[in-house]
Amino acid sequence: MAALPNGARAGGACTTGLTAMGIAPPERTVPVRVEQVTSQVYTGAIPNPWSTCIMSTYKIAVFVGSLRAASFNLRLARALEKLAPDTIEFEYASLADVPLYNQDNEMSMPPQAAKVKDLIARADGLLFVTPEHNRSIPAALKNAIDWGSRPWGKNSWTGKTAGIVGTSPSAAGTAMAQQHLRNILAAEGVSVLTTPEVFLQYTEGLIDDQYTITNEGTRKFLQGWLDRYLAWVAKLAA
Ligand SMILES: Cc1cc2nc3c(=O)[nH]c(=O)nc-3n(C[C@H](O)[C@H](O)[C@H](O)COP(=O)(O)O)c2cc1C
């Protein structure tokens, strides 16, 4: 737990991440109204991203690039969800039933595509968990991104905050797909966490059926990444 002005305290993944990013807690006393001491919820103007650590619940929209039921990337997403604090809600986008993008249908958008746009709009942060297909992102993910960017003037992605991770049985760990995705998201005006990067080589049993990461080193690394990502979301929401 970290001490804040007026005796307030903040803890959890968010503050760990902010510390890792070199963002110090506010130094001077600022007005903080204690709403609910027991669950550490406060409101008030703290001119520092630490304020969001102690007052917010975040919705994270999760985009898993694989449609495969036994997807390693879906497993990775679930494992990250399990590592996240209770104040973080993961909501998974449904990409499988989104029709192929067609500009003719933009003005009467298919409901599945409109649902994706609505999820983006409601999210505080975006999390992309993607395989690599032929050295790029899977078509289903690109399709959803295209719908989300349209119609012209109503780009749902612009101004959002995102993190990218991915896993593959190959040692490259989706590095090239992630680089392509960064390029695409830059064009949409999404602020993507730069480092650390997660290029995870998936090995049998790395994430078990309860979504526990079985390798201690990998678990610590992913916890560190998640803390940093959530701090990034908090910082840009502040
Ligand atoms: C169409 C296709 C293309 C693929 N291309 C790549 C590739 O470029 N790089 C790579 O590391 N793996 C590639 N793979 C293997 C995937 O990494 C592997 O199938 C992985 O399990 C997919 O992720 P998932 O388990 O989340 O579905 C490809 C697989 C498919 C089906």
The ligand as a MOL file (V3000), in Angstrom:
LIG
                    3D

  0  0  0     0  0            999 V3000
M  V30 BEGIN CTAB
M  V30 COUNTS 31 33 0 0 0
M  V30 BEGIN ATOM
M  V30 1 C -3.4260 -19.3910 -41.4530 0
M  V30 2 C -2.3270 -19.5300 -40.4460 0
M  V30 3 C -1.1820 -18.7950 -40.5850 0
M  V30 4 C -0.1680 -18.8670 -39.6060 0
M  V30 5 N 0.9260 -18.0700 -39.7130 0
M  V30 6 C 1.8050 -18.0250 -38.7030 0
M  V30 7 C 2.8730 -17.0740 -38.7130 0
M  V30 8 O 3.0260 -16.2820 -39.6250 0
M  V30 9 N 3.6920 -17.0330 -37.6240 0
M  V30 10 C 3.5390 -17.8890 -36.5720 0
M  V30 11 O 4.3130 -17.8000 -35.6150 0
M  V30 12 N 2.5610 -18.8010 -36.5470 0
M  V30 13 C 1.6960 -18.8910 -37.5770 0
M  V30 14 N 0.6610 -19.7930 -37.5530 0
M  V30 15 C 0.5780 -20.7340 -36.4440 0
M  V30 16 C -0.1390 -20.0960 -35.2680 0
M  V30 17 O 0.8100 -19.4100 -34.5020 0
M  V30 18 C -0.7810 -21.1760 -34.4210 0
M  V30 19 O -1.7630 -21.8390 -35.1880 0
M  V30 20 C -1.3830 -20.6080 -33.1620 0
M  V30 21 O -1.7720 -21.6550 -32.3410 0
M  V30 22 C -2.5650 -19.7180 -33.4610 0
M  V30 23 O -3.0190 -19.1000 -32.3050 0
M  V30 24 P -4.2990 -19.6240 -31.4950 0
M  V30 25 O -3.8530 -20.8880 -30.7680 0
M  V30 26 O -4.6160 -18.5330 -30.5510 0
M  V30 27 O -5.3770 -19.9260 -32.4860 0
M  V30 28 C -0.3230 -19.7390 -38.5210 0
M  V30 29 C -1.5030 -20.4760 -38.4140 0
M  V30 30 C -2.4850 -20.3810 -39.3390 0
M  V30 31 C -3.7690 -21.1820 -39.1610 0
M  V30 END ATOM
M  V30 BEGIN BOND
M  V30 1 1 1 2
M  V30 2 1 2 3
M  V30 3 2 2 30
M  V30 4 2 3 4
M  V30 5 1 4 5
M  V30 6 1 4 28
M  V30 7 2 5 6
M  V30 8 1 6 7
M  V30 9 1 6 13
M  V30 10 2 7 8
M  V30 11 1 7 9
M  V30 12 1 9 10
M  V30 13 2 10 11
M  V30 14 1 10 12
M  V30 15 2 12 13
M  V30 16 1 13 14
M  V30 17 1 14 15
M  V30 18 1 14 28
M  V30 19 1 15 16
M  V30 20 1 16 17
M  V30 21 1 16 18
M  V30 22 1 18 19
M  V30 23 1 18 20
M  V30 24 1 20 21
M  V30 25 1 20 22
M  V30 26 1 22 23
M  V30 27 1 23 24
M  V30 28 2 24 25
M  V30 29 1 24 26
M  V30 30 1 24 27
M  V30 31 2 28 29
M  V30 32 1 29 30
M  V30 33 1 30 31
M  V30 END BOND
M  V30 END CTAB
M  END
